[in-house]
Amino acid sequence: MNRRAFIAAFASAAWSRPGYAQQHREADRIRRIGVLVAPAENDPETQRRLTVFVRKLQDLGWAEGRNVQIERRFAAGDADRMQQYARELVDLQPDLIVAATSRPATLLRQETTSLPILFVFVSDPIGSGLVESMARPGGNITGFTDIEDSLSGKWLELLKEIAPGVGRIAFLFNPDTMSGAAAYFLRPFEAAAPKLGIASLMAAVRTPAEIEVALAGLSRQPGSGLIIAPDVFTRVHRELIITLAAGHSLPAIYPFRYFVAEGGLISYGIDAIDLWPRAAVYVDRILKGEKPADLPVQAPTKFELVINLKTAKALGISIPPALLVRAHELIE
């Protein structure tokens, strides 16, 4: 047998082996990724995060339209729509579903215990029942946390530092969209407030109208301030919250930079963009055969303090020099 005939015969025999052919079919198969996002599709911050995510996937060899298909669903903060989309994505039977924030992750976990799920921006994955432990998640889900409960105390300290006259602070949140995560932040908030001489208040709101009522009532009490919860509801309605806080002269602290970029006074929290390329790495590993149960839940590594000097001036607040020095960014 000459050399060319030998190679052809070897290739034919290799492809005839079930395992060999299956491996090649698997390698050529277009993978499907579901993405369930709580905010609306036209939210600029959402689009920035997804753009970074897709770009990192491309860097890792996953090009949309070539070897991967991404099914995106945007719930626009609507709890019923989130549930509908969670069920819809599971019915599509993708190779992996990415859940942005706690509520979508919880809904997806209720829909499937077999499809791999990767969450991003979940505050308390153990307390919410998503994973067994941070190091060994177990089951079909793993991901990236966003904010530790201890930040509630930090928000209080920063708000008191930037506005020393504040004596009562309300924690603004939606109990429906935060569900169990609310207690995760409220416990340390209530524990830290007395140590700073601050009266802690709960501002549970479910609609824009309730936001208006809550902030109007808070403003009638001198020395009031506001903490905005890291929640999809406050994110979706951030323009209203920022406008009302300014209109009622309420010093408020926010969990993410983009609130301050849009007119909020001060924020302290993680670099929200940073989690998405890290999530893409986990997607790559899962698509290549690793199991979520074996991938540890990862915590944020980058935090940022941002102050809007224009808003501070409008509120008549003079920023302490020490706080200016510590800030990662000053927006003018």
C-alpha positions in Angstrom: 0.0 0.0 0.0 1.4 3.4 -1.0 1.6 6.3 1.5 -1.5 8.2 0.2 -3.6 5.1 0.3 -2.5 4.3 3.8 -3.4 7.8 5.1 -6.8 7.7 3.4 -7.5 4.2 4.9 -6.4 5.4 8.4 -8.6 8.5 8.2 -11.6 6.4 7.1 -11.1 4.0 9.9 -10.8 6.8 12.5 -13.9 8.5 11.4 -15.8 5.2 11.5 -15.0 4.9 15.2 -18.1 6.2 17.1 -16.1 8.1 19.7 -13.9 9.9 17.2 -16.8 11.0 15.0 -18.8 12.1 18.1 -15.9 14.3 19.3 -15.7 16.0 15.9 -19.5 16.6 15.8 -19.3 18.0 19.3 -16.5 20.4 18.3 -18.4 21.6 15.3 -21.7 22.1 17.1 -22.9 25.6 17.6 -23.4 26.1 21.3 -26.4 28.0 22.7 -26.2 30.4 25.7 -29.2 31.8 27.3 -29.0 35.2 29.1 -31.7 36.4 31.5 -31.3 40.0 32.4 -33.6 41.8 34.9 -33.4 45.4 33.5 -34.7 46.6 30.1 -32.9 46.0 26.8 -32.5 49.8 26.2 -30.7 50.3 29.6 -27.3 51.7 28.7 -25.6 50.1 31.7 -27.0 46.7 30.7 -25.7 47.1 27.2 -22.2 48.1 28.4 -22.0 44.9 30.5 -23.2 42.6 27.8 -20.9 44.2 25.3 -17.9 43.5 27.5 -19.2 39.9 28.1 -19.5 39.1 24.4 -16.2 40.7 23.6 -14.4 38.5 26.2 -16.2 35.4 24.8 -14.8 36.4 21.3 -11.3 36.6 22.8 -11.8 33.1 24.2 -12.8 31.8 20.8 -16.6 32.0 21.0 -17.9 34.1 18.1 -21.6 34.8 18.0 -23.0 33.6 14.7 -20.0 31.2 14.1 -19.8 28.8 17.0 -22.1 30.2 19.6 -25.7 31.6 19.6 -26.8 33.8 22.5 -30.5 34.0 23.4 -31.1 37.2 25.3 -34.1 38.0 27.4 -34.7 41.4 29.1 -37.4 41.5 31.9 -37.5 45.3 32.3 -37.8 44.9 36.1 -41.1 43.0 35.7 -41.2 40.0 38.1 -43.9 38.1 36.0 -41.9 38.6 32.9 -38.7 37.3 34.6 -40.5 34.1 35.5 -41.9 33.7 31.9 -38.5 34.2 30.4 -36.8 31.8 32.9 -39.2 29.1 31.8 -38.8 30.0 28.1 -35.0 29.8 28.3 -35.1 26.5 30.1 -37.5 25.1 27.4 -34.9 26.0 24.7 -32.5 23.6 26.4 -29.3 25.7 25.8 -25.9 24.5 26.9 -25.7 27.2 29.6 -27.9 30.0 31.0 -26.4 33.2 32.5 -28.6 34.9 35.1 -27.9 38.6 35.9 -28.9 39.3 39.6 -30.5 37.2 42.3 -34.1 37.0 41.2 -33.4 35.6 37.7 -31.0 33.2 39.2 -33.5 31.9 41.7 -36.2 31.6 39.1 -33.9 29.6 36.8 -32.8 27.4 39.7 -36.5 26.6 40.3 -37.0 25.7 36.6 -34.0 23.3 36.2 -31.6 21.3 38.3 -29.7 19.9 35.3 -28.9 22.8 32.9 -25.8 24.6 33.9 -26.5 28.1 35.3 -24.0 30.9 35.9 -25.2 33.8 38.0 -23.7 37.3 38.0 -24.5 40.0 40.7 -25.9 37.8 43.4 -25.3 39.1 46.9 -26.1 36.0 49.1 -26.0 32.8 47.1 -25.8 30.6 50.2 -28.6 32.3 52.1 -30.8 32.3 49.0 -30.3 28.6 48.5 -28.5 28.8 45.2 -25.3 27.0 46.3 -24.2 24.8 49.1 -20.9 26.6 49.7 -18.7 29.2 48.0 -15.8 26.8 47.5 -18.0 23.8 46.4 -21.3 25.1 45.0 -22.8 21.7 44.2 -25.7 21.2 41.9 -25.9 22.9 38.5 -25.1 26.5 39.4 -22.2 28.8 40.3 -21.2 32.3 39.6 -20.1 35.7 40.9 -21.2 37.7 44.0 -21.5 41.4 43.9 -21.8 43.1 47.4 -21.1 41.8 50.9 -23.6 42.6 53.7 -20.9 44.5 55.5 -21.3 47.3 52.9 -24.5 48.4 54.6 -22.4 49.7 57.5 -19.9 51.3 55.1 -22.7 53.1 53.3 -23.9 54.5 56.6 -20.4 55.7 57.5 -19.8 57.4 54.2 -23.2 59.1 54.2 -22.6 60.4 57.7 -19.1 61.6 56.6 -20.3 63.5 53.6 -23.4 64.8 55.4 -22.6 65.0 59.1 -26.0 66.6 59.9 -27.8 63.4 58.9 -29.5 61.7 61.9 -32.0 59.4 60.3 -31.3 57.2 57.2 -33.8 55.2 55.3 -32.9 52.1 53.3 -34.9 52.1 50.0 -35.6 48.7 48.6 -38.3 46.6 46.9 -39.2 43.5 49.0 -40.5 41.7 46.0 -37.5 41.9 43.7 -34.9 41.7 46.5 -36.9 39.0 48.4 -34.5 37.2 50.8 -31.6 39.5 49.9 -33.3 42.4 51.7 -32.6 40.9 55.1 -29.0 40.2 54.1 -28.4 44.0 54.0 -31.0 45.2 56.5 -29.5 43.3 59.5 -26.1 44.9 59.3 -27.7 48.2 58.5 -29.8 48.2 61.6 -26.9 47.0 63.7 -24.5 49.7 62.5 -26.9 52.7 62.7 -27.0 53.1 66.5 -23.2 53.0 66.8 -23.2 56.1 64.5 -26.0 57.8 66.3 -28.3 57.3 63.4 -32.0 56.2 63.4 -32.5 53.4 60.8 -35.7 53.4 58.8 -37.1 50.9 56.2 -38.5 52.3 53.0 -40.1 49.3 51.3 -41.4 50.4 47.9 -42.9 48.4 45.0 -44.0 51.1 42.5 -42.7 54.5 41.3 -45.7 56.1 43.1 -44.5 54.5 46.4 -41.0 55.9 45.7 -42.4 59.4 45.5 -44.4 59.0 48.7 -41.5 57.5 50.6 -39.0 60.3 49.6 -41.6 63.1 50.2 -42.3 61.8 53.7 -38.6 61.4 54.4 -37.9 65.0 53.3 -40.4 66.3 55.9 -38.1 65.1 58.7 -35.0 67.3 59.1 -31.6 65.6 59.0 -32.8 62.7 56.8 -30.7 60.7 54.3 -31.1 57.8 52.0 -29.4 54.5 51.1 -30.4 53.0 47.8 -30.4 49.2 47.7 -28.5 47.2 45.1 -31.6 45.9 43.4 -33.0 45.7 39.9 -36.0 47.8 40.9 -33.8 50.7 42.1 -31.7 50.3 39.0 -34.7 50.4 36.6 -36.1 53.5 38.4 -32.8 55.2 39.2 -33.7 58.4 37.1 -36.8 58.9 39.3 -34.9 58.2 42.5 -32.0 60.5 41.6 -34.4 63.3 40.6 -36.5 63.0 43.7 -33.5 62.9 46.0 -32.2 66.1 44.5 -35.6 67.8 44.5 -36.1 67.0 48.2 -32.5 67.9 49.1 -31.9 64.4 50.4 -28.3 63.3 50.6 -28.2 59.7 49.2 -25.6 57.0 48.7 -25.9 54.5 45.9 -24.4 51.1 45.3 -22.8 51.6 41.8 -20.9 54.3 39.9 -23.5 54.7 37.1 -26.0 56.2 39.6 -23.5 59.0 40.4 -22.6 59.4 36.7 -26.3 60.2 36.2 -26.6 62.7 39.0 -26.5 60.9 42.3 -24.4 62.3 45.1 -22.0 59.4 46.1 -21.6 55.7 45.5 -19.5 53.0 46.9 -19.5 49.5 45.5 -17.9 47.1 43.1 -16.7 47.9 39.6 -19.9 46.5 37.9 -18.2 46.0 34.5 -15.4 43.9 35.9 -17.6 40.8 36.7 -18.6 40.3 33.1 -15.3 39.3 31.5 -14.7 37.0 34.5 -18.1 35.5 33.9 -17.2 34.9 30.3 -14.2 32.8 31.4 -16.5 30.6 33.4 -18.8 30.2 30.4 -15.8 29.1 28.4 -14.8 26.5 31.0 -18.3 25.2 31.3 -18.8 24.9 27.5 -15.5 23.0 27.4 -16.8 20.4 29.8 -16.3 21.6 33.4 -19.2 21.4 35.8 -20.6 24.4 37.8 -20.5 22.2 40.9 -16.7 22.2 40.7 -16.2 25.9 40.0 -16.0 28.0 43.2 -18.3 31.0 43.6 -16.1 34.1 43.1 -16.3 37.4 45.0 -15.7 40.9 43.6 -12.1 42.2 43.6 -12.5 45.8 42.5 -14.4 48.5 44.5 -14.8 52.2 43.8 -15.8 55.3 45.6 -17.3 58.0 43.3 -18.6 61.5 44.2 -20.5 63.9 42.1 -19.2 67.4 43.0 -21.9 69.2 41.0 -24.7 67.4 43.0 -22.9 68.1 46.3 -22.7 71.8 45.5 -26.4 71.8 44.6 -27.2 70.2 48.0 -25.0 72.7 49.8 -22.6 69.9 50.9 -18.9 70.6 51.4 -17.0 67.4 50.7 -14.4 66.7 53.5 -10.8 66.8 52.1 -10.1 63.3 53.4 -13.0 61.9 51.5 -11.9 63.7 48.3 -8.5 62.0 48.6 -10.0 58.6 49.0 -12.4 58.9 46.1 -11.5 56.9 43.0 -13.4 59.3 40.8 -14.8 62.8 41.1 -17.5 63.8 38.6 -17.9 67.5 37.9 
